[in-house]
Amino acid sequence: EFEVMNVSFIQIGRIFQKYQEKFLLYCSVSSKLTAMQEFLADQMVNNSSIMETVSKLEKSAKKEYKVKDDKIVFTIKELMQMIPQHLMRYPMILDRIQVFAEKESRKDVAKETRIASRIM
C-alpha cells in the first residue's frame, strides 16, 4: 500500500491509519533497543552458539547489501540501530509532503498528510 504513495499521496492518511498499530509496535521496539543490545551482548559473551549465530547473520547482511563497499561493516549493533532510523524519517517526509501539497493547493493531500502526521 505504501507503493501507492509513489504515484499519489491522496491516500496517505488512510494508509497511516491502517498501519497505526504496527507503528506503535515499531515505536515500542525502538524504545527498548538499548536494553536489547545489552542483553544480546551479555548473551554473546556467555554463549558461543549465540556468538556464532550473530556472526552468520552479520555476514549474511553484508552479502545481501546491494552496494559493495569494504568500508561498510554490518555488526549486529549497527543493524539494530537502523531500526529507529526509519521511524525518525517519517515526520520529515510528511512535513515536506504537507508543504508541497499546500504550495500546489492540493487540499486533499494536505488533509491526508495532516492525518498521517497526527498518527505519527
Buried (B, 14 or more C-beta within 10 A) or exposed (E): EEEEBEEEBBBBBBBBBEBEEEBEEBEEBBEEBEEEBEEBEEBBEEEEEBEEBBEEBBEEBBEEEEEEEEEEEBBBEEEBEEEBEEBEEBEEBBEEBBEBBEEEEBEEBBBBBBBBBEBE
